[in-house]
Amino acid sequence: MAFDPGFLDELRARTPIAAVIGRRTKLSRSGRNWKACCPFHGEKTPSFYVYDDHFHCFGCGVHGDVISFVMQSEGRSFPEAVEQLANEAGLDMPRQDPRQEARSREARSLGDVLEAVQNVYRQALYAPAGRQALAYLRRRGLTDATIERFGLGWAGEGRGALLEALRGQDITADQLMQAGLMRVDEHGAPRGELFFSRVMFPIRDRRGKLISFGGRTLGDAQPKYVNGPETALFSKRRALYNLDQARNALRDLGQTLIVAEGYMDVIALAQAGFEAAVAPLGTAMGVEQLELLWREASHPVLCLDGDAAGARAALRVAELALPLLSPERSLKFCRLDPKDDPDSLIRRDGPQAMRQVIDGARSLADELFQLMLSGVQHDVPEQRAALKKRLEASAALIADKDLASEYRRALMDRFFASAQRGGGRGGTGRGMPARRTSGQGGAGGGARQNRARTIEVGSGALERLRLLTTLVLRHPAILPQIEDPYGRLDLPHPLDELRDAVLDWFGARADTHPEALTSAACLVALDDEGLGDEARGLLERGVLPPAQAEKNGLFSLEPIQQWWHFFGLVNFPAFVREVEQDMQAALANPSLEGLPDALLVRLRTLDRLRRGEEGDEDEG
């Protein structure tokens, strides 16, 4: 039985070869790969190596993929080995289909047609008619070795020249049309060559088989780049330029997988030593291409142009990737200056400049935040609230619940920190302190390990901090109004752990009506975090002894007013400063009709504290 190549590719992709071989012999790590004593001949020193898609013994020479390993180690035929692995991978065996076999024969035939056309294009590049194209490639800094390595060519003037060049090989216009090399008229008949007067770039699949071409004009004609159409061999959404050579560099050289924007960027990167470089094929990055990347590397680096179009592309890819993320796979981003792309940067400043850009790649969380932050003014409450909601919605897209929680925490870290700096590009905020910092790598690091000093507190303020936390635990419905300042408090342990857990619980329910934010529900979440007993201990102690609370008149205040009362006492000068700054910003905002309720509450609290109604400040 003949199997569809697509089915076999999926089977190999779903079957980790190291796991299969590891059932027969003990494997040990050797860099990115595995090694063992060969299971096919007796040896004491390991010479049997397992790579991501094949094995090879340097002792006896045995070699193959996961299917051939099952065949050789268990004495099975090819169909038997395929069926065994398909059952283990949960794949349904394909039924014998004469039409599928015909399509497979057609695909093999189209591959032969493409290889024949490739030879024509390559020869044309070095012929007199291709002199201008060859000079263009050399002006772009490509060496002859690079031109040969990537199989670059030249499509002549058209007018039947390609068919004429292929006449002796029994290749018809209909075959060229099926291979995506001819234009088609309204009746579906071939009516002329698709590529003419263009530098030609062969496109290969991950195994190195030729599947299509792309062409670039030498002048200003539009479109500048043209890719072949969808065929039995080629789908733009399921292919990446140079993936075959990039896989070799990943496996043999341990390089970083880089995603650039176009053919010339990839070729320039490879010539400069960054051989694990790929590019999408004239379309925006899609889910299928992200999956292709992650099959080869856990954290590929997207290297996009630094202009507005590059920023839009980065944001789209970041948002597309969010639902697909896991702790084992993510993306990194490096952005060039608006005037640069990898090709121009390398030609001007050399490979080391490109290395610095790649080494400075940002995590997905960093890139996503910076893209969403662009243009936001932190002294405009509506913009700041919209940014916060958008960040929280982005984290909620991640299917892995634990990772989604970490992303929300990391994005909120950056949100509060950006306010301190005035919001970055376009930001003119008032300089609010950061809630917490996030460190390097991953989603941004855990807040419990990386909390920055934010709203500083004086000695003797521990009891007030305890009271603030107790009020939140007792009345979590106030969280929508105090999340920002509560998050920026410099709390001691274990109050900081309680605060982190409470804010994460609230963040997952930010759109919930405040009445649904109950103390009981909060305690359930804290139990899940192992902090329930700590929280109940605070609640049992209460806010203030009744006599003290009666003396201060706190019983007559709403919970939100009580919270701001103790917050103001933590660092009274800072509280005065922020209230006055917010007051000035509100008065300067012509769109506001009256002062916001949240600001009025703080103004009343400030007035009480200034008039000394707080009584004895040593409540504890």
WOBEL-V98916 format. One record per helix or strand of 2 or more residues. SS is the DSSP state (A for helix, B for strand). FROM is the first residue (numbers start at 1). TO is the last residue. If there is no record, write none. Layout:
ss-><SS:SS>
from-><FROM:FROM>
to-><TO:TO>
This chain:
ss-><A:A:B:B:B:B:B:A:A:A:A:A:B:A:A:A:B:B:B:B:B:A:A:B:A:B:A:B:A:B:A:A:B:A:A:A:A:A:A:A:A:A:A:A:A:A:A:A>
from-><5:17:28:33:48:55:63:66:78:98:128:144:153:161:167:173:182:190:198:210:225:236:243:258:263:277:287:299:308:329:342:351:362:364:381:401:447:462:476:495:514:519:532:546:554:559:572:597>
to-><14:22:30:36:50:57:64:74:89:125:139:149:155:165:169:178:184:193:204:217:227:238:253:260:271:279:296:304:322:335:349:359:363:373:396:421:450:474:488:507:516:528:541:552:556:570:587:610>
